[in-house]
Amino acid sequence: MVELKSLRNSKNYFYLNLREIPYFRALVRSVEAGFYEQMDYCPPLLDLGCGDGHFASVAFDWKVDVGIDPWRQPILEARQRGAYCFLVQSDGGRMPFADGFFGSAISNSVLEHIPHIERVLSEVNRVLKPGAQFVFCVPNPGYLEELSFPRVFRFLGLSRLGELYRNWFRRMSRVEHAESVDTWKMWLENAGFILEKSWDYFSPEALRVLEWGHFFGLPSLVCKKIFGRWLLTSARWNVIPVELLLRHYAGSFPHPQGTFTFYVARKKNSG
């Protein structure tokens, strides 16, 4: 079991996420925020795949030095949130930074969406200083293996339907990679990193809550399309029932059957 600085978050990350994004995303993001809180970062810090900046605005009480994302609209939203000193629109496989520019880097639930992952990892290595830390999290094979519908289909003798559902869920959540630690270790080493430690988190039960949230969260999607925000109101009364019901899944601690994995890697020193 990996020892962390603390199993108790300094902030109620679940509520802070829940008041702005759908509950299933808020749940896993709150767990991850607690892990990132416990890491030490050397400046300047790069956030690879910063998106709309919501995660950084909740997870950190200070501005991240640089956020990078390939899409224009999320960059514009991130600028409004004010969670970064600088924002850059660019592909992670061709970053406009000098060799060895950053003292550390993070990437929160982004790398699993990138088809050219090995090129991106090599590029992250290039822009980091020797010995710099790279911290990220991604789903592992349990993300697809522990889904609820395939389990039901298998019980009914309809395993083929279960496999079709897994493929649909992978495409719907845009997951290119749900790989084991061994695979990520190989990719990291090929890119010039040393994997220092990793741990699984987010139990199979929590994953199934997330899975069902994609269906129960359809009204939030409609709200986002019409009003430009996921919730009509972020008032506490609007989210406290869900918070009370699900907060026991929101703790930032390792789980032996966790469906996501948190990685702490370090760029190899020169020579």
ChimeraX commands (.cxc) that place a marker at each C-alpha (Angstrom):
marker #1 position 0.00,0.00,0.00 radius 0.5
marker #1 position 1.34,3.43,-0.94 radius 0.5
marker #1 position 1.79,5.83,1.94 radius 0.5
marker #1 position 0.47,9.32,1.30 radius 0.5
marker #1 position 0.99,12.44,3.37 radius 0.5
marker #1 position -2.60,12.37,4.53 radius 0.5
marker #1 position -5.79,10.51,3.75 radius 0.5
marker #1 position -7.87,13.52,4.70 radius 0.5
marker #1 position -8.21,16.33,2.20 radius 0.5
marker #1 position -7.82,19.90,3.40 radius 0.5
marker #1 position -10.89,20.91,1.39 radius 0.5
marker #1 position -14.27,19.40,0.55 radius 0.5
marker #1 position -13.31,18.67,-3.03 radius 0.5
marker #1 position -16.50,16.76,-3.72 radius 0.5
marker #1 position -18.70,19.75,-3.00 radius 0.5
marker #1 position -16.38,22.17,-4.80 radius 0.5
marker #1 position -16.63,20.01,-7.93 radius 0.5
marker #1 position -20.29,19.08,-7.46 radius 0.5
marker #1 position -21.49,22.68,-7.57 radius 0.5
marker #1 position -20.16,23.10,-11.13 radius 0.5
marker #1 position -20.01,19.75,-12.94 radius 0.5
marker #1 position -22.15,16.56,-13.13 radius 0.5
marker #1 position -21.90,14.35,-10.05 radius 0.5
marker #1 position -20.13,11.43,-11.74 radius 0.5
marker #1 position -17.32,13.68,-12.93 radius 0.5
marker #1 position -17.26,15.51,-9.61 radius 0.5
marker #1 position -16.79,12.21,-7.79 radius 0.5
marker #1 position -13.64,11.04,-9.54 radius 0.5
marker #1 position -12.21,14.57,-9.83 radius 0.5
marker #1 position -12.57,15.08,-6.08 radius 0.5
marker #1 position -10.58,11.90,-5.40 radius 0.5
marker #1 position -7.86,12.98,-7.83 radius 0.5
marker #1 position -7.69,16.52,-6.46 radius 0.5
marker #1 position -6.87,15.09,-3.04 radius 0.5
marker #1 position -3.92,13.16,-4.49 radius 0.5
marker #1 position -2.55,16.16,-6.40 radius 0.5
marker #1 position -2.81,18.23,-3.23 radius 0.5
marker #1 position -0.36,15.89,-1.53 radius 0.5
marker #1 position 2.36,16.19,-4.18 radius 0.5
marker #1 position 5.29,18.63,-4.13 radius 0.5
marker #1 position 5.96,20.56,-7.34 radius 0.5
marker #1 position 9.05,22.39,-8.55 radius 0.5
marker #1 position 8.31,25.49,-10.66 radius 0.5
marker #1 position 7.63,26.20,-13.34 radius 0.5
marker #1 position 4.77,23.68,-13.43 radius 0.5
marker #1 position 3.16,22.50,-16.68 radius 0.5
marker #1 position -0.43,21.21,-16.82 radius 0.5
marker #1 position -0.69,19.04,-19.92 radius 0.5
marker #1 position -4.29,19.01,-21.18 radius 0.5
marker #1 position -5.59,21.74,-18.89 radius 0.5
marker #1 position -9.03,21.81,-20.53 radius 0.5
marker #1 position -11.34,24.51,-19.25 radius 0.5
marker #1 position -9.27,25.03,-16.12 radius 0.5
marker #1 position -11.96,23.85,-13.73 radius 0.5
marker #1 position -9.86,21.09,-12.17 radius 0.5
marker #1 position -6.87,23.34,-11.47 radius 0.5
marker #1 position -9.12,26.06,-10.05 radius 0.5
marker #1 position -10.46,23.57,-7.49 radius 0.5
marker #1 position -7.37,21.46,-6.79 radius 0.5
marker #1 position -4.87,24.28,-6.23 radius 0.5
marker #1 position -4.94,27.45,-4.14 radius 0.5
marker #1 position -2.31,29.00,-6.38 radius 0.5
marker #1 position -1.95,29.62,-10.09 radius 0.5
marker #1 position -0.33,26.89,-12.17 radius 0.5
marker #1 position 2.46,28.37,-14.26 radius 0.5
marker #1 position 1.42,27.07,-17.69 radius 0.5
marker #1 position -1.62,25.23,-19.00 radius 0.5
marker #1 position -1.63,23.71,-22.47 radius 0.5
marker #1 position -4.53,22.28,-24.47 radius 0.5
marker #1 position -5.10,21.68,-28.20 radius 0.5
marker #1 position -8.63,23.12,-28.27 radius 0.5
marker #1 position -9.49,26.82,-28.44 radius 0.5
marker #1 position -12.81,26.89,-26.55 radius 0.5
marker #1 position -11.48,25.20,-23.38 radius 0.5
marker #1 position -8.50,27.58,-23.41 radius 0.5
marker #1 position -10.89,30.54,-23.48 radius 0.5
marker #1 position -12.85,29.11,-20.54 radius 0.5
marker #1 position -9.63,28.43,-18.62 radius 0.5
marker #1 position -8.59,32.05,-19.12 radius 0.5
marker #1 position -11.83,33.20,-17.50 radius 0.5
marker #1 position -11.23,30.98,-14.46 radius 0.5
marker #1 position -7.83,32.54,-13.83 radius 0.5
marker #1 position -6.17,29.33,-12.61 radius 0.5
marker #1 position -3.05,29.72,-14.80 radius 0.5
marker #1 position -0.33,32.32,-15.25 radius 0.5
marker #1 position -0.07,31.47,-18.95 radius 0.5
marker #1 position -2.21,29.43,-21.34 radius 0.5
marker #1 position -1.03,27.94,-24.62 radius 0.5
marker #1 position -3.08,26.29,-27.36 radius 0.5
marker #1 position -0.93,23.50,-28.77 radius 0.5
marker #1 position -0.76,19.77,-29.37 radius 0.5
marker #1 position 1.05,17.90,-26.59 radius 0.5
marker #1 position 3.17,16.12,-29.16 radius 0.5
marker #1 position 4.68,19.40,-30.45 radius 0.5
marker #1 position 4.95,21.82,-27.55 radius 0.5
marker #1 position 6.41,25.30,-28.18 radius 0.5
marker #1 position 8.79,25.23,-25.21 radius 0.5
marker #1 position 12.55,24.99,-24.95 radius 0.5
marker #1 position 14.26,21.81,-23.81 radius 0.5
marker #1 position 14.34,21.47,-20.03 radius 0.5
marker #1 position 12.08,24.47,-19.41 radius 0.5
marker #1 position 9.77,23.05,-16.73 radius 0.5
marker #1 position 10.56,21.93,-13.19 radius 0.5
marker #1 position 7.57,19.56,-13.01 radius 0.5
marker #1 position 4.46,18.54,-14.94 radius 0.5
marker #1 position 1.00,17.16,-14.24 radius 0.5
marker #1 position -1.76,15.71,-16.41 radius 0.5
marker #1 position -5.15,14.87,-14.96 radius 0.5
marker #1 position -7.19,12.21,-16.77 radius 0.5
marker #1 position -5.93,13.34,-20.17 radius 0.5
marker #1 position -3.34,10.87,-21.44 radius 0.5
marker #1 position -5.92,8.11,-21.89 radius 0.5
marker #1 position -7.56,10.20,-24.65 radius 0.5
marker #1 position -4.41,10.71,-26.74 radius 0.5
marker #1 position -3.82,8.30,-29.65 radius 0.5
marker #1 position -0.17,9.36,-30.15 radius 0.5
marker #1 position 0.64,8.80,-26.49 radius 0.5
marker #1 position 4.28,7.73,-26.88 radius 0.5
marker #1 position 5.13,10.85,-28.86 radius 0.5
marker #1 position 3.47,13.01,-26.20 radius 0.5
marker #1 position 5.38,11.30,-23.38 radius 0.5
marker #1 position 8.66,11.89,-25.23 radius 0.5
marker #1 position 7.73,15.54,-25.69 radius 0.5
marker #1 position 6.90,15.93,-22.00 radius 0.5
marker #1 position 10.31,14.46,-21.22 radius 0.5
marker #1 position 11.98,16.94,-23.57 radius 0.5
marker #1 position 10.48,20.04,-21.93 radius 0.5
marker #1 position 11.25,18.87,-18.37 radius 0.5
marker #1 position 14.49,19.50,-16.53 radius 0.5
marker #1 position 16.61,16.45,-15.65 radius 0.5
marker #1 position 15.22,14.86,-12.51 radius 0.5
marker #1 position 11.87,16.70,-12.84 radius 0.5
marker #1 position 8.71,15.00,-11.63 radius 0.5
marker #1 position 5.79,14.06,-13.89 radius 0.5
marker #1 position 2.53,13.24,-12.10 radius 0.5
marker #1 position -0.57,11.95,-13.88 radius 0.5
marker #1 position -3.60,9.68,-13.56 radius 0.5
marker #1 position -5.43,7.48,-16.05 radius 0.5
marker #1 position -7.99,4.65,-16.06 radius 0.5
marker #1 position -6.65,1.10,-15.93 radius 0.5
marker #1 position -8.16,-2.16,-17.34 radius 0.5
marker #1 position -10.70,-2.24,-14.50 radius 0.5
marker #1 position -12.34,0.84,-16.02 radius 0.5
marker #1 position -13.88,-1.42,-18.65 radius 0.5
marker #1 position -13.85,-4.76,-16.84 radius 0.5
marker #1 position -15.88,-3.57,-13.84 radius 0.5
marker #1 position -18.76,-1.90,-15.70 radius 0.5
marker #1 position -22.20,-2.96,-14.49 radius 0.5
marker #1 position -24.01,-3.77,-17.74 radius 0.5
marker #1 position -21.47,-6.36,-19.00 radius 0.5
marker #1 position -21.74,-8.13,-15.64 radius 0.5
marker #1 position -25.51,-8.37,-16.03 radius 0.5
marker #1 position -25.21,-9.51,-19.64 radius 0.5
marker #1 position -22.68,-12.18,-18.64 radius 0.5
marker #1 position -25.03,-13.45,-15.93 radius 0.5
marker #1 position -27.77,-13.74,-18.57 radius 0.5
marker #1 position -25.44,-15.58,-20.95 radius 0.5
marker #1 position -25.20,-12.59,-23.27 radius 0.5
marker #1 position -21.46,-11.93,-23.10 radius 0.5
marker #1 position -21.38,-10.65,-26.68 radius 0.5
marker #1 position -23.75,-7.81,-25.73 radius 0.5
marker #1 position -21.48,-7.03,-22.81 radius 0.5
marker #1 position -18.51,-6.68,-25.11 radius 0.5
marker #1 position -20.48,-4.41,-27.44 radius 0.5
marker #1 position -21.41,-2.25,-24.46 radius 0.5
marker #1 position -17.77,-2.02,-23.34 radius 0.5
marker #1 position -16.75,-0.89,-26.80 radius 0.5
marker #1 position -19.53,1.70,-26.82 radius 0.5
marker #1 position -18.59,2.97,-23.36 radius 0.5
marker #1 position -14.93,3.27,-24.40 radius 0.5
marker #1 position -15.88,5.30,-27.47 radius 0.5
marker #1 position -18.41,7.42,-25.58 radius 0.5
marker #1 position -15.84,8.33,-22.92 radius 0.5
marker #1 position -13.14,8.73,-25.61 radius 0.5
marker #1 position -10.72,6.36,-23.88 radius 0.5
marker #1 position -7.92,5.25,-26.17 radius 0.5
marker #1 position -5.87,3.63,-23.40 radius 0.5
marker #1 position -7.04,1.72,-20.31 radius 0.5
marker #1 position -3.76,-0.02,-19.70 radius 0.5
marker #1 position -1.92,-1.82,-16.91 radius 0.5
marker #1 position 0.92,-0.39,-14.86 radius 0.5
marker #1 position 3.35,-2.59,-16.80 radius 0.5
marker #1 position 2.33,-0.97,-20.09 radius 0.5
marker #1 position 2.64,2.57,-18.71 radius 0.5
marker #1 position 5.98,1.69,-17.13 radius 0.5
marker #1 position 7.26,0.54,-20.52 radius 0.5
marker #1 position 5.99,3.69,-22.27 radius 0.5
marker #1 position 7.50,5.92,-19.58 radius 0.5
marker #1 position 10.88,4.19,-19.70 radius 0.5
marker #1 position 10.93,4.37,-23.50 radius 0.5
marker #1 position 10.31,8.13,-23.19 radius 0.5
marker #1 position 13.14,8.62,-20.69 radius 0.5
marker #1 position 11.28,8.45,-17.37 radius 0.5
marker #1 position 11.63,6.34,-14.25 radius 0.5
marker #1 position 8.37,5.22,-12.64 radius 0.5
marker #1 position 8.85,5.95,-8.94 radius 0.5
marker #1 position 5.48,4.82,-7.61 radius 0.5
marker #1 position 1.87,4.22,-8.56 radius 0.5
marker #1 position -1.36,3.25,-6.85 radius 0.5
marker #1 position -4.85,2.24,-7.91 radius 0.5
marker #1 position -7.88,4.17,-6.68 radius 0.5
marker #1 position -11.62,4.50,-7.27 radius 0.5
marker #1 position -13.30,1.23,-6.34 radius 0.5
marker #1 position -15.40,-0.90,-8.73 radius 0.5
marker #1 position -18.49,0.30,-6.84 radius 0.5
marker #1 position -17.48,3.92,-7.37 radius 0.5
marker #1 position -16.87,3.20,-11.06 radius 0.5
marker #1 position -20.39,1.88,-11.44 radius 0.5
marker #1 position -21.74,5.05,-9.82 radius 0.5
marker #1 position -19.73,6.97,-12.43 radius 0.5
marker #1 position -21.06,4.70,-15.19 radius 0.5
marker #1 position -24.70,5.28,-14.28 radius 0.5
marker #1 position -24.00,8.98,-13.97 radius 0.5
marker #1 position -23.53,9.16,-17.72 radius 0.5
marker #1 position -27.22,8.30,-18.06 radius 0.5
marker #1 position -28.60,10.19,-15.06 radius 0.5
marker #1 position -26.52,13.18,-16.09 radius 0.5
marker #1 position -28.34,13.74,-19.40 radius 0.5
marker #1 position -30.35,16.67,-17.94 radius 0.5
marker #1 position -27.04,18.32,-17.05 radius 0.5
marker #1 position -25.90,17.93,-20.65 radius 0.5
marker #1 position -29.10,19.60,-21.87 radius 0.5
marker #1 position -28.53,22.41,-19.36 radius 0.5
marker #1 position -24.97,22.86,-20.62 radius 0.5
marker #1 position -26.13,23.06,-24.25 radius 0.5
marker #1 position -28.84,25.62,-23.50 radius 0.5
marker #1 position -27.40,27.75,-20.70 radius 0.5
marker #1 position -23.66,27.16,-21.02 radius 0.5
marker #1 position -23.34,25.59,-17.55 radius 0.5
marker #1 position -23.88,22.11,-16.15 radius 0.5
marker #1 position -26.17,23.14,-13.27 radius 0.5
marker #1 position -28.92,25.77,-13.22 radius 0.5
marker #1 position -27.80,26.78,-9.74 radius 0.5
marker #1 position -24.75,25.98,-7.65 radius 0.5
marker #1 position -26.60,26.65,-4.39 radius 0.5
marker #1 position -25.78,24.19,-1.62 radius 0.5
marker #1 position -29.40,23.03,-1.34 radius 0.5
marker #1 position -29.27,21.86,-4.95 radius 0.5
marker #1 position -26.31,19.52,-4.47 radius 0.5
marker #1 position -26.36,18.50,-0.81 radius 0.5
marker #1 position -28.60,15.41,-1.34 radius 0.5
marker #1 position -26.13,13.96,-3.85 radius 0.5
marker #1 position -23.20,15.00,-1.67 radius 0.5
marker #1 position -24.61,13.19,1.35 radius 0.5
marker #1 position -25.49,10.10,-0.69 radius 0.5
marker #1 position -22.16,9.66,-2.47 radius 0.5
marker #1 position -19.48,11.36,-0.40 radius 0.5
marker #1 position -18.21,8.06,1.03 radius 0.5
marker #1 position -16.88,7.30,-2.49 radius 0.5
marker #1 position -14.98,10.61,-2.63 radius 0.5
marker #1 position -12.05,9.89,-0.29 radius 0.5
marker #1 position -8.54,10.24,-1.69 radius 0.5
marker #1 position -7.03,6.90,-0.79 radius 0.5
marker #1 position -5.65,3.88,-2.70 radius 0.5
marker #1 position -7.91,0.91,-3.36 radius 0.5
marker #1 position -6.57,-2.60,-4.12 radius 0.5
marker #1 position -9.13,-3.08,-6.91 radius 0.5
marker #1 position -9.12,0.53,-8.04 radius 0.5
marker #1 position -10.20,1.22,-11.62 radius 0.5
marker #1 position -7.90,4.23,-12.09 radius 0.5
marker #1 position -4.17,4.54,-11.43 radius 0.5
marker #1 position -2.12,7.48,-10.17 radius 0.5
marker #1 position 1.50,7.68,-11.39 radius 0.5
marker #1 position 4.54,9.51,-10.08 radius 0.5
marker #1 position 7.38,9.44,-12.62 radius 0.5
marker #1 position 10.66,11.32,-12.88 radius 0.5
marker #1 position 12.80,12.30,-15.83 radius 0.5
marker #1 position 16.13,10.52,-15.79 radius 0.5
marker #1 position 19.13,12.67,-14.93 radius 0.5
marker #1 position 21.57,13.37,-17.75 radius 0.5
marker #1 position 24.31,10.83,-17.95 radius 0.5
marker link #1:1,2 radius 0.2
marker link #1:2,3 radius 0.2
marker link #1:3,4 radius 0.2
marker link #1:4,5 radius 0.2
marker link #1:5,6 radius 0.2
marker link #1:6,7 radius 0.2
marker link #1:7,8 radius 0.2
marker link #1:8,9 radius 0.2
marker link #1:9,10 radius 0.2
marker link #1:10,11 radius 0.2
marker link #1:11,12 radius 0.2
marker link #1:12,13 radius 0.2
marker link #1:13,14 radius 0.2
marker link #1:14,15 radius 0.2
marker link #1:15,16 radius 0.2
marker link #1:16,17 radius 0.2
marker link #1:17,18 radius 0.2
marker link #1:18,19 radius 0.2
marker link #1:19,20 radius 0.2
marker link #1:20,21 radius 0.2
marker link #1:21,22 radius 0.2
marker link #1:22,23 radius 0.2
marker link #1:23,24 radius 0.2
marker link #1:24,25 radius 0.2
marker link #1:25,26 radius 0.2
marker link #1:26,27 radius 0.2
marker link #1:27,28 radius 0.2
marker link #1:28,29 radius 0.2
marker link #1:29,30 radius 0.2
marker link #1:30,31 radius 0.2
marker link #1:31,32 radius 0.2
marker link #1:32,33 radius 0.2
marker link #1:33,34 radius 0.2
marker link #1:34,35 radius 0.2
marker link #1:35,36 radius 0.2
marker link #1:36,37 radius 0.2
marker link #1:37,38 radius 0.2
marker link #1:38,39 radius 0.2
marker link #1:39,40 radius 0.2
marker link #1:40,41 radius 0.2
marker link #1:41,42 radius 0.2
marker link #1:42,43 radius 0.2
marker link #1:43,44 radius 0.2
marker link #1:44,45 radius 0.2
marker link #1:45,46 radius 0.2
marker link #1:46,47 radius 0.2
marker link #1:47,48 radius 0.2
marker link #1:48,49 radius 0.2
marker link #1:49,50 radius 0.2
marker link #1:50,51 radius 0.2
marker link #1:51,52 radius 0.2
marker link #1:52,53 radius 0.2
marker link #1:53,54 radius 0.2
marker link #1:54,55 radius 0.2
marker link #1:55,56 radius 0.2
marker link #1:56,57 radius 0.2
marker link #1:57,58 radius 0.2
marker link #1:58,59 radius 0.2
marker link #1:59,60 radius 0.2
marker link #1:60,61 radius 0.2
marker link #1:61,62 radius 0.2
marker link #1:62,63 radius 0.2
marker link #1:63,64 radius 0.2
marker link #1:64,65 radius 0.2
marker link #1:65,66 radius 0.2
marker link #1:66,67 radius 0.2
marker link #1:67,68 radius 0.2
marker link #1:68,69 radius 0.2
marker link #1:69,70 radius 0.2
marker link #1:70,71 radius 0.2
marker link #1:71,72 radius 0.2
marker link #1:72,73 radius 0.2
marker link #1:73,74 radius 0.2
marker link #1:74,75 radius 0.2
marker link #1:75,76 radius 0.2
marker link #1:76,77 radius 0.2
marker link #1:77,78 radius 0.2
marker link #1:78,79 radius 0.2
marker link #1:79,80 radius 0.2
marker link #1:80,81 radius 0.2
marker link #1:81,82 radius 0.2
marker link #1:82,83 radius 0.2
marker link #1:83,84 radius 0.2
marker link #1:84,85 radius 0.2
marker link #1:85,86 radius 0.2
marker link #1:86,87 radius 0.2
marker link #1:87,88 radius 0.2
marker link #1:88,89 radius 0.2
marker link #1:89,90 radius 0.2
marker link #1:90,91 radius 0.2
marker link #1:91,92 radius 0.2
marker link #1:92,93 radius 0.2
marker link #1:93,94 radius 0.2
marker link #1:94,95 radius 0.2
marker link #1:95,96 radius 0.2
marker link #1:96,97 radius 0.2
marker link #1:97,98 radius 0.2
marker link #1:98,99 radius 0.2
marker link #1:99,100 radius 0.2
marker link #1:100,101 radius 0.2
marker link #1:101,102 radius 0.2
marker link #1:102,103 radius 0.2
marker link #1:103,104 radius 0.2
marker link #1:104,105 radius 0.2
marker link #1:105,106 radius 0.2
marker link #1:106,107 radius 0.2
marker link #1:107,108 radius 0.2
marker link #1:108,109 radius 0.2
marker link #1:109,110 radius 0.2
marker link #1:110,111 radius 0.2
marker link #1:111,112 radius 0.2
marker link #1:112,113 radius 0.2
marker link #1:113,114 radius 0.2
marker link #1:114,115 radius 0.2
marker link #1:115,116 radius 0.2
marker link #1:116,117 radius 0.2
marker link #1:117,118 radius 0.2
marker link #1:118,119 radius 0.2
marker link #1:119,120 radius 0.2
marker link #1:120,121 radius 0.2
marker link #1:121,122 radius 0.2
marker link #1:122,123 radius 0.2
marker link #1:123,124 radius 0.2
marker link #1:124,125 radius 0.2
marker link #1:125,126 radius 0.2
marker link #1:126,127 radius 0.2
marker link #1:127,128 radius 0.2
marker link #1:128,129 radius 0.2
marker link #1:129,130 radius 0.2
marker link #1:130,131 radius 0.2
marker link #1:131,132 radius 0.2
marker link #1:132,133 radius 0.2
marker link #1:133,134 radius 0.2
marker link #1:134,135 radius 0.2
marker link #1:135,136 radius 0.2
marker link #1:136,137 radius 0.2
marker link #1:137,138 radius 0.2
marker link #1:138,139 radius 0.2
marker link #1:139,140 radius 0.2
marker link #1:140,141 radius 0.2
marker link #1:141,142 radius 0.2
marker link #1:142,143 radius 0.2
marker link #1:143,144 radius 0.2
marker link #1:144,145 radius 0.2
marker link #1:145,146 radius 0.2
marker link #1:146,147 radius 0.2
marker link #1:147,148 radius 0.2
marker link #1:148,149 radius 0.2
marker link #1:149,150 radius 0.2
marker link #1:150,151 radius 0.2
marker link #1:151,152 radius 0.2
marker link #1:152,153 radius 0.2
marker link #1:153,154 radius 0.2
marker link #1:154,155 radius 0.2
marker link #1:155,156 radius 0.2
marker link #1:156,157 radius 0.2
marker link #1:157,158 radius 0.2
marker link #1:158,159 radius 0.2
marker link #1:159,160 radius 0.2
marker link #1:160,161 radius 0.2
marker link #1:161,162 radius 0.2
marker link #1:162,163 radius 0.2
marker link #1:163,164 radius 0.2
marker link #1:164,165 radius 0.2
marker link #1:165,166 radius 0.2
marker link #1:166,167 radius 0.2
marker link #1:167,168 radius 0.2
marker link #1:168,169 radius 0.2
marker link #1:169,170 radius 0.2
marker link #1:170,171 radius 0.2
marker link #1:171,172 radius 0.2
marker link #1:172,173 radius 0.2
marker link #1:173,174 radius 0.2
marker link #1:174,175 radius 0.2
marker link #1:175,176 radius 0.2
marker link #1:176,177 radius 0.2
marker link #1:177,178 radius 0.2
marker link #1:178,179 radius 0.2
marker link #1:179,180 radius 0.2
marker link #1:180,181 radius 0.2
marker link #1:181,182 radius 0.2
marker link #1:182,183 radius 0.2
marker link #1:183,184 radius 0.2
marker link #1:184,185 radius 0.2
marker link #1:185,186 radius 0.2
marker link #1:186,187 radius 0.2
marker link #1:187,188 radius 0.2
marker link #1:188,189 radius 0.2
marker link #1:189,190 radius 0.2
marker link #1:190,191 radius 0.2
marker link #1:191,192 radius 0.2
marker link #1:192,193 radius 0.2
marker link #1:193,194 radius 0.2
marker link #1:194,195 radius 0.2
marker link #1:195,196 radius 0.2
marker link #1:196,197 radius 0.2
marker link #1:197,198 radius 0.2
marker link #1:198,199 radius 0.2
marker link #1:199,200 radius 0.2
marker link #1:200,201 radius 0.2
marker link #1:201,202 radius 0.2
marker link #1:202,203 radius 0.2
marker link #1:203,204 radius 0.2
marker link #1:204,205 radius 0.2
marker link #1:205,206 radius 0.2
marker link #1:206,207 radius 0.2
marker link #1:207,208 radius 0.2
marker link #1:208,209 radius 0.2
marker link #1:209,210 radius 0.2
marker link #1:210,211 radius 0.2
marker link #1:211,212 radius 0.2
marker link #1:212,213 radius 0.2
marker link #1:213,214 radius 0.2
marker link #1:214,215 radius 0.2
marker link #1:215,216 radius 0.2
marker link #1:216,217 radius 0.2
marker link #1:217,218 radius 0.2
marker link #1:218,219 radius 0.2
marker link #1:219,220 radius 0.2
marker link #1:220,221 radius 0.2
marker link #1:221,222 radius 0.2
marker link #1:222,223 radius 0.2
marker link #1:223,224 radius 0.2
marker link #1:224,225 radius 0.2
marker link #1:225,226 radius 0.2
marker link #1:226,227 radius 0.2
marker link #1:227,228 radius 0.2
marker link #1:228,229 radius 0.2
marker link #1:229,230 radius 0.2
marker link #1:230,231 radius 0.2
marker link #1:231,232 radius 0.2
marker link #1:232,233 radius 0.2
marker link #1:233,234 radius 0.2
marker link #1:234,235 radius 0.2
marker link #1:235,236 radius 0.2
marker link #1:236,237 radius 0.2
marker link #1:237,238 radius 0.2
marker link #1:238,239 radius 0.2
marker link #1:239,240 radius 0.2
marker link #1:240,241 radius 0.2
marker link #1:241,242 radius 0.2
marker link #1:242,243 radius 0.2
marker link #1:243,244 radius 0.2
marker link #1:244,245 radius 0.2
marker link #1:245,246 radius 0.2
marker link #1:246,247 radius 0.2
marker link #1:247,248 radius 0.2
marker link #1:248,249 radius 0.2
marker link #1:249,250 radius 0.2
marker link #1:250,251 radius 0.2
marker link #1:251,252 radius 0.2
marker link #1:252,253 radius 0.2
marker link #1:253,254 radius 0.2
marker link #1:254,255 radius 0.2
marker link #1:255,256 radius 0.2
marker link #1:256,257 radius 0.2
marker link #1:257,258 radius 0.2
marker link #1:258,259 radius 0.2
marker link #1:259,260 radius 0.2
marker link #1:260,261 radius 0.2
marker link #1:261,262 radius 0.2
marker link #1:262,263 radius 0.2
marker link #1:263,264 radius 0.2
marker link #1:264,265 radius 0.2
marker link #1:265,266 radius 0.2
marker link #1:266,267 radius 0.2
marker link #1:267,268 radius 0.2
marker link #1:268,269 radius 0.2
marker link #1:269,270 radius 0.2
marker link #1:270,271 radius 0.2
view
